[in-house]
Amino acid sequence: MSIDLPEYPFPQPTALEPPPEWAELRSKCPVAEVRLASGDPALVLTRYADVRQVLSDPRFSRLLNAEDAARVTANESGGVFGAEQAEKTPVGEGHQRWRRLVGRYFTAKRMSAMQPRIEAMAERLVDDMVAGGAPADLVSSYAFPLPVWVICDLLGVPDRDRAKFAYWSDHMLSLTRYRQEEINAAQLEFGEYIWAHIDSKRADPGDDLISDLIVVADAEDGQLSQLELVGTAQGLLIAGHETTANMIGKMTAMLLADRSRWERLLADRSLVRTAVEEALRFDANPGFGMPRYITEEIDVGGTTLSPGTTVISSMAAANRDETAFADAGEMDLGRSPNPHLAFGAGPHSCIGQALARTELQTALTVLLNRLPGLSLDVPAEELPRREGLIIGGIERVMVRW
């Protein structure tokens, strides 16, 4: 490959606008050579059909081996997970077994049952934000704390430890905001905390995910080890906190950037569900994408990929593909069906998507009900992008009501 490859991820013009490279590559070069932050080459897929094909193919996993995983995962998560962590991550049959065991908990019905508690948390945060007066930062006041409160509730963690979880999540997803030793220390502290937390739940179980999974792990037909329980908790924090927090901020900014969108939801709350799905599809700042490691020759988009190739599936670019979505460049709050790829596809699709949807729908509904006059305090094009985190996002969303 040439040393003059474009650097990936591509920069955005503004926080709510997609990189222009997406449309250009979809039309001219859907399987594109790029250079990752580490200097390693990779291929990026930007068309819907190609991304869905690779994500859905069970032959291709997120990991090839510990050495490759350590190198490529450093691009994906800023070096949070090295080869040691890669070896602990369930892959192949082990991954599917883990999904079967953990997936018993993450049903849409069970996540919906959490909705009243999530709503109560959201109401409390709005109370505090309003008490502080306008303008206020919706991200730090509402979008950031809500998901970490939910994750702590899910894991049976005491309310007093919420701040610790927010701190650990922020560090473990860092690209450039913290030194590597700070990231390593946060990961170690989190692991030690969760290990002790699991031990305490063995002795005194409660109505939470950890207590439920311990029963599975301790049953004769269960396979979850203590280390896997720790990894599950860490994965939930990383995947369930920052990503949802960022999405609440981005979704609200998208809806307020064009006032007619917000007004349409105020007039018809039945659109909340489809509006959340459309925000997920329309997201122009989703982060890195999903890496796949090709283990055998395959044809994608008219290009033959060789074994050993690293492929990055850009779900966000695919979600703007005009061949898959009519008027893909427009935000249609009533779009249905909406088979977006924000949660991935196939055997590695997001196991917590039912929880994410419940949080996003609840967060939006509470804002509509409590703050119908909500508006951006700065022009949408001036919203600051969040730098230094692999999942991207918006640093601040200053609002009035």
C-alpha positions in Angstrom: 0.0 0.0 0.0 1.1 3.6 -0.6 2.5 5.6 2.3 0.2 8.5 1.1 -3.0 6.9 2.2 -5.7 9.1 3.7 -5.8 9.0 7.5 -8.8 7.4 9.2 -11.1 8.3 10.9 -12.0 11.2 8.6 -12.5 14.6 10.1 -15.9 16.3 10.1 -16.6 19.9 8.9 -18.8 20.4 12.0 -20.1 18.3 14.8 -23.3 17.5 13.1 -22.1 17.1 9.5 -20.6 13.9 8.0 -17.1 13.7 6.6 -17.4 14.5 2.8 -15.2 11.4 2.2 -18.2 9.1 3.0 -20.2 10.1 -0.1 -17.2 10.3 -2.3 -16.0 6.8 -1.4 -19.5 5.3 -1.6 -19.8 6.5 -5.2 -16.2 6.0 -6.4 -14.2 3.7 -4.0 -16.4 1.7 -1.6 -13.5 -0.5 -0.5 -10.8 2.2 0.3 -7.3 1.9 1.5 -6.6 4.1 4.6 -4.0 4.5 7.3 -4.9 4.1 10.9 -3.6 6.3 13.8 -1.0 3.6 14.6 0.3 3.8 11.0 -1.1 0.4 10.1 -3.0 0.1 6.7 -6.6 -1.0 6.6 -9.5 -1.1 4.2 -12.7 1.0 4.9 -16.1 -0.1 3.7 -18.7 2.7 3.2 -21.6 1.1 1.3 -24.6 -0.4 3.2 -24.6 -3.8 1.4 -20.9 -4.3 1.9 -20.9 -3.3 5.5 -23.8 -5.5 6.3 -22.2 -8.4 4.4 -19.0 -8.3 6.4 -20.7 -7.7 9.8 -23.1 -10.5 9.2 -20.5 -13.1 8.1 -19.8 -15.4 11.0 -16.5 -16.4 9.5 -14.9 -13.1 10.4 -14.4 -12.2 14.0 -13.3 -9.0 15.8 -10.0 -10.8 16.7 -7.5 -12.7 14.7 -4.9 -13.4 17.4 -3.6 -11.7 20.5 -0.8 -9.8 18.7 -3.0 -8.5 15.9 -5.7 -7.6 18.4 -3.4 -5.6 20.5 -2.2 -3.6 17.6 -5.5 -3.0 15.9 -7.5 -2.5 19.1 -5.1 0.2 20.0 -6.6 2.1 17.0 -10.1 1.3 18.1 -9.8 2.2 21.8 -6.6 4.1 22.3 -4.6 1.3 23.7 -7.1 0.5 26.5 -7.0 -3.2 25.8 -3.7 -4.9 25.0 -3.0 -8.4 24.0 -3.7 -9.7 27.5 -7.2 -8.2 27.4 -7.7 -9.5 23.8 -7.0 -13.0 25.0 -9.7 -12.6 27.6 -12.4 -11.5 25.1 -14.8 -14.2 24.1 -14.5 -15.0 20.4 -15.9 -17.6 18.0 -17.9 -20.3 19.8 -16.9 -18.8 23.2 -18.4 -15.4 22.1 -21.7 -17.0 21.1 -21.8 -19.0 24.4 -21.2 -15.7 26.3 -24.0 -14.0 24.3 -26.4 -16.8 25.0 -25.7 -16.6 28.8 -25.7 -12.8 29.0 -28.4 -12.3 26.4 -30.9 -13.9 28.7 -30.8 -10.7 30.7 -30.9 -8.2 27.9 -34.3 -8.8 26.5 -36.5 -6.0 25.3 -39.1 -7.0 27.9 -36.7 -6.8 30.8 -35.1 -3.5 29.6 -38.6 -2.0 29.2 -39.3 -3.0 32.8 -36.4 -0.7 33.8 -38.0 2.2 32.1 -39.7 3.7 35.2 -36.4 3.7 37.1 -34.6 5.3 34.1 -37.4 7.9 33.9 -37.1 8.8 37.6 -33.3 9.2 37.2 -33.9 11.5 34.2 -36.5 13.6 36.0 -34.1 14.1 38.9 -31.3 15.2 36.6 -33.7 17.7 34.9 -34.7 19.1 38.3 -31.0 19.7 39.1 -30.3 21.3 35.7 -33.3 23.6 35.9 -32.3 24.6 39.5 -28.9 25.6 38.2 -30.5 28.0 35.7 -30.0 28.6 32.0 -27.9 28.4 30.0 -26.8 24.9 31.0 -24.7 22.2 29.4 -27.0 19.3 28.5 -24.1 16.9 28.2 -22.6 17.3 31.7 -25.9 18.0 33.4 -28.0 15.3 31.8 -26.6 13.2 28.9 -23.4 12.1 30.7 -24.7 11.2 34.2 -27.9 9.4 33.1 -26.3 6.3 31.4 -23.7 5.8 34.2 -26.5 5.9 36.8 -28.4 3.3 34.7 -25.3 1.0 34.4 -24.6 1.3 38.1 -28.3 0.4 38.8 -28.0 -2.6 36.4 -24.8 -3.9 38.1 -26.1 -3.3 41.6 -23.5 -0.7 42.3 -24.3 1.7 45.2 -25.2 5.3 44.2 -22.2 6.7 46.1 -19.9 5.0 43.6 -21.4 6.6 40.4 -18.7 9.2 40.2 -16.0 6.5 40.2 -17.7 4.7 37.3 -17.9 7.9 35.3 -14.2 8.5 35.9 -13.2 5.0 34.8 -15.4 5.1 31.7 -13.9 8.4 30.6 -10.4 7.1 31.0 -10.8 3.7 29.5 -12.2 5.1 26.3 -9.6 7.8 25.9 -7.4 8.3 22.8 -5.4 11.3 23.7 -7.0 12.9 26.8 -4.9 11.0 29.3 -1.5 9.4 29.6 -1.3 5.7 29.1 -0.3 5.2 32.7 -3.4 7.0 33.8 -5.6 4.8 31.5 -3.9 1.7 32.8 -4.4 2.8 36.4 -8.1 3.4 35.8 -8.5 0.0 34.2 -6.8 -1.7 37.1 -8.9 0.2 39.7 -12.1 -0.7 37.9 -11.0 -4.4 37.7 -10.2 -4.5 41.4 -13.5 -2.8 42.3 -15.6 -5.1 40.1 -13.8 -8.2 41.4 -14.6 -7.3 45.0 -18.2 -6.3 43.9 -18.8 -9.7 42.4 -17.5 -11.4 45.6 -19.9 -9.3 47.6 -22.8 -10.3 45.4 -21.9 -13.9 45.8 -22.3 -13.5 49.5 -25.3 -11.2 49.4 -27.1 -11.4 46.0 -29.6 -8.7 44.9 -31.9 -7.9 42.0 -29.2 -7.0 39.5 -27.3 -8.3 36.5 -24.2 -9.4 38.4 -26.3 -11.5 40.9 -28.2 -13.1 38.0 -25.0 -14.0 36.1 -23.4 -15.4 39.2 -26.2 -18.0 39.4 -25.6 -18.9 35.7 -21.8 -19.0 36.3 -22.2 -21.2 39.4 -24.7 -23.6 37.8 -23.5 -26.9 36.4 -24.4 -26.0 32.8 -23.0 -22.5 33.1 -19.5 -21.4 31.9 -19.0 -17.8 33.0 -15.9 -17.5 35.1 -15.0 -14.8 37.6 -12.8 -13.2 34.9 -15.6 -13.3 32.4 -17.9 -11.6 34.8 -15.4 -8.9 35.3 -15.0 -8.5 31.5 -18.8 -8.4 31.1 -19.1 -5.6 33.6 -16.2 -3.7 32.0 -17.8 -4.2 28.6 -21.1 -2.9 29.8 -19.6 0.3 31.2 -17.5 1.0 28.1 -20.2 0.2 25.6 -23.2 1.4 27.6 -22.0 4.6 29.2 -20.1 6.9 26.8 -21.8 5.7 23.7 -25.3 6.4 25.1 -24.3 9.6 26.8 -22.9 10.9 23.5 -26.0 9.8 21.6 -28.3 11.7 24.0 -26.3 14.9 23.4 -26.1 14.4 19.6 -29.7 13.4 19.3 -30.9 16.5 21.1 -28.6 18.7 19.1 -29.8 17.2 15.8 -33.5 17.8 16.8 -32.8 21.4 18.0 -30.6 22.3 15.0 -33.8 22.4 13.0 -36.6 23.7 15.2 -39.3 22.1 13.1 -38.1 18.6 14.2 -38.5 19.5 17.9 -41.9 21.0 17.2 -43.0 17.9 15.4 -42.2 15.7 18.4 -43.9 18.1 20.7 -47.1 17.8 18.6 -46.8 14.0 18.3 -45.1 11.9 21.0 -45.8 8.7 19.1 -42.9 9.7 16.9 -40.4 9.4 19.7 -39.5 5.8 18.9 -38.9 6.4 15.2 -37.1 9.7 15.9 -34.6 7.8 18.1 -34.0 5.3 15.3 -33.5 8.0 12.8 -31.1 9.9 15.1 -29.1 6.7 15.3 -29.1 6.4 11.5 -28.4 10.0 10.9 -25.5 10.3 13.4 -22.5 11.9 11.7 -20.1 11.4 14.6 -20.2 7.8 15.6 -16.5 7.2 16.0 -14.3 4.5 14.5 -16.5 1.8 13.1 -16.3 -1.9 13.5 -13.0 -3.8 12.7 -13.1 -7.2 11.2 -10.2 -9.5 10.5 -10.5 -11.5 7.2 -9.4 -15.1 7.7 -10.2 -16.4 4.2 -10.6 -14.9 0.7 -13.8 -13.1 0.1 -15.3 -10.8 -2.5 -16.7 -7.5 -1.2 -18.0 -4.8 -3.4 -16.2 -6.2 -6.4 -12.9 -6.3 -4.6 -11.2 -9.6 -3.5 -10.0 -9.3 0.1 -7.1 -11.5 1.1 -6.7 -13.4 4.4 -5.1 -11.3 7.0 -6.7 -8.0 5.8 -8.0 -5.6 8.4 -11.4 -4.2 7.3 -13.2 -1.3 9.1 -16.9 -1.3 8.5 -18.2 2.3 8.7 -21.7 1.8 9.8 -22.4 5.5 9.9 -21.3 5.9 6.3 -23.4 2.9 5.3 -26.4 4.5 7.1 -26.2 7.5 4.7 -26.2 5.2 1.6 -28.9 6.4 -0.9 -29.3 2.9 -2.3 -30.5 1.7 1.1 -32.4 4.7 2.5 -34.6 7.1 0.5 -33.4 10.7 0.9 -30.6 9.4 3.1 -29.2 12.9 3.6 -32.4 14.1 5.2 -33.6 13.4 8.8 -37.1 11.8 8.6 -38.5 11.4 12.1 -41.1 9.0 10.9 -38.9 6.8 8.8 -40.1 3.2 8.8 -38.7 0.7 8.2 -35.3 1.9 9.3 -32.8 -1.0 9.1 -29.8 1.1 10.2 -26.6 -0.4 11.3 -25.9 1.7 14.3 -25.9 -1.4 16.5 -24.0 -3.5 14.0 -25.4 -6.7 12.5 -24.9 -10.4 12.7 -23.2 -12.4 15.5 -21.4 -9.3 17.0 -24.4 -6.9 17.0 -24.8 -4.8 20.2 -26.1 -7.1 22.9 -27.3 -4.0 24.9 -29.3 -2.4 22.1 -32.6 -2.9 23.9 -31.3 -1.0 26.9 -29.8 1.8 24.7 -33.2 2.2 22.9 -35.0 2.4 26.3 -32.6 5.0 27.6 -32.7 7.1 24.5 -36.5 7.1 24.2 -36.9 7.9 27.9 -34.3 10.6 27.9 -36.0 12.3 24.9 -39.5 11.9 26.3 -38.5 13.5 29.6 -36.9 16.5 27.9 -40.0 17.0 25.7 -42.3 16.8 28.7 -40.3 18.9 31.1 -38.6 21.4 28.7 -40.8 22.0 25.7 -39.1 25.3 25.1 -35.6 23.8 24.9 -33.3 25.5 22.4 -29.6 25.6 21.5 -27.8 28.5 23.1 -25.2 28.5 20.3 -25.5 28.0 16.5 -25.5 24.3 15.6 -22.4 24.7 13.5 -20.5 26.0 16.5 -21.1 23.0 18.7 -17.7 21.7 19.8 -16.7 18.2 18.9 -15.4 16.0 21.7 -11.8 15.2 21.0 -9.6 12.4 22.5 -12.3 9.7 22.7 -12.7 6.9 20.2 -16.5 7.3 20.1 -16.4 11.0 19.3 -19.4 13.1 20.3 -20.1 16.7 21.2 -18.2 18.2 24.1 -20.9 20.6 25.2 -24.5 21.3 24.1 -25.4 24.6 25.8 -29.2 25.0 26.0 -31.9 27.3 27.2 -35.6 26.6 28.0 
